[in-house]
Amino acid sequence: MKVTEITSCYIGPEISPEQFVSEHFFLYLGKGKINGYDGKKQYLLKENEYCLVRKNSLTRYHKEKVNNQFEKVVIIFDEKFLMRFKEKHPIELSKPSLHGAFVKLDKNNMVQNFIQSLMPYYNGKGEIDETFADLKREELLLILLQTNPDLKDMLFDFGIPQKIDLEAFMKKNYKFNVSTERFAYLTGRSLSSFKRDFKMVFNQSPNKWLVQKRLQEAYFLINKKGKQPSQIYLDLGFENFSHFSFAFKKEFGSSPSLFIKPAKTN
């Protein structure tokens, strides 16, 4: 079986599709493009390129077909697997280095050959036999650590997020559609501490502040930048268009379409 016959392949435990990344994972793109965003930087992944996506990060990405094709391979490096790996292959860690959510890796023949080696194990449904799943994950991880040794300090850091500046974090990440519990965890707080600190900083509840912040940005994009409401609501953290329209009308008195900046005429 060739790589081009696969649309989506996963190895490892299922992870949530929400915008919070709960486990590290390797992403190989066989066909198409992926545009990623982590609240700070835009990333582009093209055909035959690959990256690691870091756990405990907020991400959003858009898939784009090229010649009507899109194919990817996703391999999850969950914490339980990494702990077992570390017991088997002793690793010395240095100071954890800072990475963005998407850690792009240089092309390497060993990785390309590994991707090809997966093909005989798939059952035609994008799944690999569990008998071989951990063996193939271990093989890939050995390759990545040999070609990118600095990755060990990111992959084998099993600590929880430390307490950070709540105001700066929320102003950077308010567009991500994740729960209050996730925001609390990522800022190094319990849910109750997060709500208490949030009230002290913003003088509002998290939910109310998030909705207002997103709506203010929506108003700016629609009225000042001429964006169509249907183009922006997902990127601002709203789950569906009807919810966005209802909240916008409640906040500004009219539906978002009435605020669209008129096109300039000569």
C-alpha positions in Angstrom: 0.0 0.0 0.0 1.3 3.5 -0.9 1.2 6.5 1.4 -1.1 8.2 -1.2 -3.9 5.7 -0.5 -4.2 6.8 3.1 -6.4 9.8 4.1 -6.0 9.7 7.9 -3.9 7.3 10.0 -3.5 7.3 13.8 -1.3 5.4 16.1 -1.8 5.7 19.9 -4.7 6.5 22.2 -7.5 8.8 21.0 -7.1 12.4 22.0 -9.7 15.1 22.1 -10.3 17.1 18.9 -10.6 20.4 20.9 -8.1 23.2 20.6 -6.3 22.2 23.8 -3.5 19.6 23.0 -3.4 17.1 25.9 -0.6 14.9 24.6 2.4 15.3 22.3 1.9 14.0 18.8 3.8 13.6 15.6 2.1 14.9 12.4 3.2 13.9 8.9 1.5 15.4 5.9 1.4 13.2 2.8 -0.8 15.4 0.7 -2.3 18.9 1.1 -1.5 21.8 3.4 -2.1 22.6 7.1 -2.2 26.1 8.4 -1.6 26.2 12.2 -1.9 28.9 14.8 -0.9 28.8 18.5 -2.0 32.2 19.6 1.3 33.8 18.8 2.5 32.5 15.4 1.2 31.1 12.2 2.7 27.8 10.8 2.4 26.2 7.4 2.9 22.5 6.8 3.2 21.2 3.2 3.4 17.9 1.4 5.9 15.5 2.9 6.7 17.8 5.8 6.2 16.9 9.5 6.3 18.3 13.0 5.7 17.6 16.6 2.7 19.3 18.3 3.5 20.0 21.9 1.2 19.0 24.7 -0.4 21.6 27.1 -0.7 24.1 24.3 -3.6 25.8 22.5 -3.7 25.3 18.8 -5.9 25.7 15.8 -5.3 24.4 12.3 -7.1 24.4 9.0 -6.7 21.6 6.5 -6.5 22.4 2.8 -6.7 19.9 -0.1 -4.2 20.2 -2.9 -5.4 18.6 -6.2 -8.4 17.4 -4.2 -6.2 15.3 -1.9 -5.4 15.4 1.8 -3.5 12.7 3.6 -1.9 12.7 7.1 -0.4 10.3 9.6 -0.7 11.1 13.3 1.2 9.3 16.0 0.4 10.1 19.6 3.2 10.2 22.2 1.1 10.1 25.4 2.6 10.4 28.8 2.2 6.7 29.8 4.0 5.6 26.6 6.8 8.1 27.2 7.3 7.0 30.8 7.6 3.4 29.6 10.1 4.5 27.0 12.2 6.4 29.5 12.4 3.3 31.7 13.6 1.3 28.8 15.9 3.9 27.3 17.5 6.0 30.2 17.5 9.7 29.2 19.4 12.5 30.8 17.4 15.8 30.8 18.8 19.3 30.8 16.8 22.5 31.3 13.5 22.3 29.4 13.7 24.5 26.3 10.9 26.7 25.1 9.0 25.7 22.0 6.0 26.9 20.1 3.0 24.6 19.8 4.2 23.3 16.4 7.8 22.1 16.3 8.7 21.7 12.7 11.4 19.1 12.0 13.9 19.0 9.1 13.3 16.3 6.5 15.2 13.1 7.1 15.4 9.9 5.1 14.9 7.8 8.2 11.6 9.5 8.9 10.5 9.1 5.3 11.4 5.4 5.3 9.6 5.0 8.6 6.4 6.4 7.1 6.7 3.9 4.2 7.2 1.1 6.7 3.8 1.7 8.3 1.8 0.8 5.2 1.7 -3.0 5.5 0.3 -2.7 9.1 -2.8 -0.7 8.3 -6.2 -2.4 7.9 -7.6 0.0 5.3 -9.5 2.0 7.9 -6.6 4.2 9.0 -5.9 1.9 12.0 -2.8 -0.2 12.8 -2.9 -3.5 14.6 -2.4 -2.9 18.4 0.2 -5.7 18.4 2.6 -3.4 16.4 1.4 0.1 17.5 3.8 0.6 20.4 6.7 -1.0 18.5 6.2 1.5 15.7 5.8 4.4 18.1 9.1 3.4 19.8 10.9 3.1 16.5 9.8 6.6 15.4 10.7 8.1 18.8 14.2 6.6 18.6 14.6 8.1 15.1 13.4 11.6 16.3 15.7 11.6 19.3 18.7 10.6 17.2 18.1 13.3 14.6 16.7 15.9 17.0 18.3 15.2 20.5 17.0 18.5 22.0 13.4 17.1 21.7 14.0 15.0 24.8 13.7 18.0 27.1 10.3 18.8 25.7 8.9 15.2 25.4 10.0 13.9 28.8 9.0 16.9 30.9 6.2 15.4 32.9 5.6 18.4 35.1 2.3 20.4 35.1 2.2 24.0 33.9 3.5 26.6 36.4 1.6 29.6 37.6 1.9 32.3 35.0 0.7 35.9 34.4 -3.1 35.4 33.9 -3.8 38.7 32.3 -1.1 38.3 29.6 -2.1 34.7 28.9 -5.8 35.4 28.5 -5.3 38.5 26.3 -3.2 36.3 24.0 -5.4 33.2 24.0 -9.0 34.4 24.4 -9.9 33.3 20.8 -9.4 29.6 21.6 -12.6 27.7 22.2 -11.7 25.7 25.3 -13.2 25.3 28.7 -12.6 27.5 31.7 -11.0 24.4 33.3 -8.4 24.2 30.5 -7.6 27.9 30.9 -7.2 27.4 34.7 -4.8 24.4 34.1 -2.7 26.2 31.6 -2.2 29.2 33.9 -1.1 26.9 36.7 -4.2 27.3 38.9 -7.0 25.3 40.3 -10.4 26.3 38.9 -11.4 28.1 42.1 -8.1 30.0 42.2 -8.4 30.9 38.5 -11.9 32.3 38.9 -10.8 34.3 42.0 -7.7 35.7 40.3 -9.7 36.4 37.1 -12.2 38.5 39.0 -9.4 40.5 40.6 -7.7 41.2 37.2 -10.7 41.7 34.9 -13.5 42.5 37.4 -15.7 40.0 35.5 -16.3 36.3 35.4 -14.2 34.3 32.8 -17.2 33.4 30.7 -18.6 36.9 30.5 -15.2 38.4 29.7 -14.4 35.8 27.0 -17.7 36.5 25.2 -17.3 40.3 25.4 -13.7 40.1 24.2 -14.5 37.9 21.3 -17.5 40.1 20.3 -15.4 43.3 20.5 -12.9 41.7 18.1 -15.7 40.5 15.9 -17.1 44.1 15.7 -13.7 45.4 14.8 -13.2 42.9 12.0 -16.7 43.3 10.5 -17.1 47.1 10.8 -13.5 48.2 10.3 -11.9 45.5 8.2 -15.0 44.5 6.1 -14.9 40.8 7.1 -17.9 38.6 6.6 -19.4 37.3 9.8 -19.4 33.8 8.5 -15.7 34.0 7.9 -14.6 34.9 11.4 -16.9 33.4 14.1 -15.0 30.0 14.3 -11.6 31.7 14.6 -13.0 33.8 17.4 -14.0 30.8 19.5 -17.7 30.6 18.8 -19.0 27.0 18.3 -21.6 27.8 15.6 -22.9 30.8 13.7 -26.3 30.9 15.3 -24.7 31.3 18.8 -22.4 34.0 17.4 -25.2 35.9 15.8 -27.4 35.7 18.9 -24.6 37.0 21.2 -23.6 39.7 18.8 -27.1 41.0 18.5 -27.5 41.0 22.2 -24.3 42.9 22.7 -24.7 45.5 19.9 -28.4 45.6 19.2 -28.4 44.4 15.6 -27.3 41.3 13.6 -23.6 41.3 12.6 -24.4 41.6 8.9 -25.8 45.1 9.5 -22.4 46.3 10.7 -20.4 45.2 7.6 -18.2 47.9 6.4 -19.5 49.1 3.0 -17.2 48.6 0.0 -15.4 51.8 -1.2 -16.6 53.2 -4.5 -14.6 55.2 -6.9 
